[in-house]
Amino acid sequence: MQATALSISRLTVRYGPTTALDAADLEIGAGQVHALLGENGAGKSTIVKVLSGLVRPNAGSLGVFGRIVARFEPRYANALGIRTAFQEISLVKDLTVAQNFMLMEEPLNALGMVRGRALDDMVRARLEQLGINSIDPRTEVRRLDLPSRQKIEIARAISGNPRILLLDEPTASLSNRDVQWLGDVIERLKRSGTTTVLISHRMQEVRAFCSALTIFRNGRTVGAYAMGDLGDAEIIELMIGRSLGTAFPPKRDRVEANSKMAAPVLACQNVATVRGSDISFSLHPGEVLGLAGLDGMGQRELFLALFGVLQPTAGEIRVGGQKVQLRSPADAITCGIGMLPEDRKTEALFLELDGRENVSLPSLQRFLHGGLIRSRVEQKMVANVLDLVKVVRRALWNPVRNFSGGNQQKIAVAKWLLTNSRVLLLYDPTRGIDVGTKTEIYHLIRRYADSGGAVLFYSTEIPELVNLCDRVMVIYRRRIVETLAASALSESTIMSAAVGRQRIDGASEQHATAH
Amino acid sequence: MTDEAAALPNLSTRLPVAFLQRSGMIAFLVLLAVILALIAVSPNRLSYFDLSTISASGTTLALAGIGETIVVLGGGLDLSPGAIISLVNVVLVTQLGPSTLGVGAYTALAVTIAIGIGAGIGAINGLLVSYLRLPSIIVTLATMFVVQGAALLILKFPGGSVSSDFANLLVGDVITDVLPVPILIIGLGMLAWLYIKRLRFGVGLYAIGSDAAAAQASRVNVRFIRFLSFTIAGAFFGAAGLFITANAGSGDPLIGAGFLLKVFTAVVIGGTLIGGGRGGALGTVFGALTLTIVSTFSWLWACGPTTCRSSRAPFFCSPC
């Protein structure tokens, strides 16, 4: 019989009128790798926050290795050997990687001063031990991209030699190679007796890493199962409380034929960015054009260039046949381009403002009457688009901070529906979003395309690209190396192009690179 | 994933720029530029006398600015420095006065009282802000009124004096014609800041100012660090009050009244971000000196030809 590492019973957490956890139970055996599954808002992250001492429960009891824990604060959680890698990465942006790593545990000299060089060396050694060589501990966290921050967040939690390791969506922005790295690390920790709790929306990883799972729905525990007992469909059914049906909307066959005829709404001719060269493609109305690529291959810069954030260093961009110079996002919006950026919390939304203000901001011009905003018209129009994306009306006057990741993303989409965008640039729009909402977003994208919009869709999840896109371009080392037509789309064709493997069968008729 | 992808090239902030901002270098270069420009414009030579007077009039602002920087870095605002300076001034004048104590004992007592009053009021601010979670701007606005009122209760009109030996000690010379005491005091203030910055408290201060929630999740004791930041700031305001008392030699219940805006100006010129997390007090000191030089210069610009042609004409005279 295994000892119990964590036992939670009848745990209740309320935030004002909302109940995040409603008498939830959880039991995790020592040494297990245990998955917590559920939709966004099911209460998984709240459990992690309670265990980390950030949120005080309203009722219920909590035991760690058989001891009932009465008072929880981050420092006590730490003393109990609980370490957490948070979903909302908890690194302080203005400090260096090393300072973050050892925050409040810095090596000190006799005068109580932090020994800077010793600190850097210690952290460098620990990073190397964990197989992270590419990040200098002296870098300020604000200069790191999202995947690197996430790796550091994980590495920091691990390096404290935890007895219990909590990973809240650790892979949301990691590339496949980094996910592999995480898997190895978890395996190593497991052998040394660490208990790991993993929250993830990616079933593949959950299957690969975990031996048991507990499913939550609406703040309640649905049940605990061994990994082998349930199939994916059953798990999803338990998570959302109904069967999902088909996750992806059907593609329309005629689109391909149509798009050949219709003039492209967005076209790139030999565009070069700081991280990309010779990028050419055209995007037609009614089309969902996918973009696949490993991290850092230049896709981010391409999106930023198309939205006017970065200036292309060469080539031309045409919108509706007209050559355009996008000097700022304002220019792009005027051209009818909308974008969902990589980090919706900082780049797409104003978390403290309500849904009405967030959605109407790029379209404010339309509501002006003698320089004043006609708020009744504004409210009505925003309410209309919120209905379209299926977000509750409450979002009109509530700060978007109060909404789950999935709803926030839908609010961000609503913004571009209101501007009547002809082109949507979606940069990994389903990252960290639960299955139910993902499906809604897929349907939303397809409906948008069917009504004549054009979508450029980058995703880190290959199945999305295969099932949602009409064509998929693959970017590798700054270049589009492959454009796969619907008939040639499969996970393996995309993957092999994404890792730079040349196709040998020559089945693809559309090589984007002429050389 | 390529390795070079790890460190995102941020085009707007390349390394040298970040280095300049971090160490207060830009503020230092601005100070240097102002001094060089004045040397070019002024008909008179820069003398030791100028160094002495300018540093004496800039020290109060520099000390108060270091304190304010500490609060601002932690994400707060402190509106009470002027009031604390006034209170320290009237307490020293009315309680110590031109005492018969030896200059050593007198100074030690004055330092203790000044820093004690400052740190005490700072601690009250800190308690209210961090443990009762009141907004710092409201709390310190209230403290400002209360403390200013107390100063007016203690001394209704300007008057009184402090021991002249004590005054001469603080505004005199360390080495005659080479190093005035105020410069030494500014130097000590900067050293104190560098020490504080390298304490665990210092790292925590930047952390809570940058992102209090992330700091909390990283096991930083946010409330205690915030409390401490106001207390230390108060101690610096007290030191500023001590120095201005020695410099003025007399009491005035409104002596600190004009400081509030100047302190914030010095902080901002020094490159510290209002809102917290970025910047440092070295920049503030350079900012304070720049501000003092510019305002002294503008004041003396209109002093007229007679003063300028006298043998001891200050350097800051117009070429009229």
Interface residues (C-beta under 8 A of the other chain):
Chain A: S52 L54 P74 R75 N78 T84 F86 E88 I89 S90 L91 V92 K93 D94 L95 Q99 N100 L103 M104 E106 L108 L111 G112 M113 V114 G116 N133 S134 I135 D136 T139 E140 R143 L144 D145 P147 S148 S175 R177 D178 V274 L294 D295 G296 M297
Chain B: M1 T2 D3 E4 A5 A6 A7 L8 P9 N10 L11 T13 A18 Y195 R198 L199 R200 G202 V203 G204 Y206 A207 G209 S210 D211 A213 A214 A215 Q216 A217 S218 R219 V220 N221 G277 R278
